[in-house]
Amino acid sequence: MSRVARIVMGAALAAAGVALAASILAPYASEVAGTDYSEYVYSNVVDDGGFPEIDWEALLSENPDVVGWVHVEGTPIDYPVVQARADDPQRYLSCSLDGSWNGHGAPYVDADCDGANSPVVLTYGHNMIDGSMYSAFAGFTDQEFFDEHREILFLTPEHNYRLEAVAAREVSAYDEQPKTEFASPAELTAYVKGIAASAQATGRMPDRIAQLFEFVCCSYGQDNGRTVVYSVEPRTDIAVPAK
């Protein structure tokens, strides 16, 4: 499925069980409880940098599509993140880590990205009525909530990213198209600064951005809305080549 067909911000994020009806203005509910992934986190253990210790061996044994873990302190966001497959890009909208059907799905990286190795790491998760999955990201358009939760931890087996949110905005999935390729860090930096100019909430903007992480969920302030949280690793000395 082409990127154009997969309208940005994962237009299908609202599709699992509720379709894309513009009249649906409530977070998505599932009759099946979400999966508890706490067994993959070593209890009460963090490394010297304050990152949770993840049992990567167990996670990858369960599902080799796992590419990371996202954690936002003070919110329910504490989940493994999988890589969407090119031959089935929407699989994890309604599939849990173990492959079973679940309306909560699993947070996933867009099929056009290469895990956390892309200039833009575009991730999706549901906005659930029970407050789970990526629901808390919908609150980032409130400047006070944004300021209180701007640190986002994204862990991979190879590297732990201490991200800082730089902007959050609500967009229409009808109008916005994903952009995951940039010719240079300068072009990426200009892109993010342009986004910040129209964002509902903003943070500190670095002079140079080598890599961007986007966290996307459905939102309900406009027709077919998506909330997008843009975050970066404050370091500026890591260059990630464009694809």
Buried (B, 14 or more C-beta within 10 A) or exposed (E): EEBEEBBBBBBBBBBBBBEBEEEBEEBBEBEEEBBEBEEBBEEEEEEEEEBBBBEBEEBBEBBEBBBBBBBBEEBBBBBBBBBBEEEEBBBBBBBBBEEEEBBBBBBBBBBBBBBBBBBBBBBBBBBBEBBBBBBBBBBBBEBEBBEBBBBBBBBBBEEBBBBBBBBBBBBBBBEBEBBBBBEEBEEBBEBBBEBBEEBBBBBEBBEEBBBBBBBBBBBBEBEBBBBBBBBBBEEBEEEBEBE
